Amino acid sequence: KKNMEGLRVVDELTFLPGTVSLAEDVDKRVLVVLSDGSKLFGILRSFDQFANLVLEGAVERIHVGDAYSEKHLGLFLVRGDNIMLTGTVSQEKEELSLRPLRKVSLAEIQEARRVEREAKTAQWRLRQKFDSLMALEES
């Protein structure tokens, strides 16, 4: 239940701001998106006032193009400073989101991720050179 400002309401007088709202998600399967883009799935077992999370059966799901793989992490502590987004995940929606993707080995996805990062780095360097040349022509 939420009030007009979108804050969660326990009763008419009590709101659950910030990390306290995570109490509703304890013992549920959650998705945690980190600031580096990593996506973790697991059962939320505990949290603190800094939004540090303890995930049980944690898995990092790595996507590159139309492929994905999973890296099993087990019991995992996520530092709150690194968290961009959290939310509960239903098994049905999770399975539905994976249908168009093909599962590959962890070694294959890590290699694909390395190649993708190298291509992005090369593209960034090329853009920097182009911007430098454009600045020289303008002066």
Salt bridges, closest charged atoms under 4 A:
GLU12 OE2 - LYS1 NZ 2.81
GLU24 OE1 - ARG8 NH1 2.52
ASP27 OD1 - ARG45 NH1 2.61
GLU56 OE1 - ARG45 NE 2.39
GLU60 OE2 - ARG113 NH1 3.68
ASP66 OD1 - ARG102 NE 3.49
GLU70 OE2 - ARG61 NH2 2.74
GLU70 OE1 - LYS103 NZ 3.83
ASP81 OD2 - ARG79 NH2 3.04
GLU94 OE1 - ARG29 NE 2.84
GLU94 OE2 - ARG61 NH2 2.64
GLU111 OE2 - ARG114 NH2 2.46
GLU118 OE2 - ARG114 NH1 2.46
ASP131 OD1 - ARG127 NE 3.40
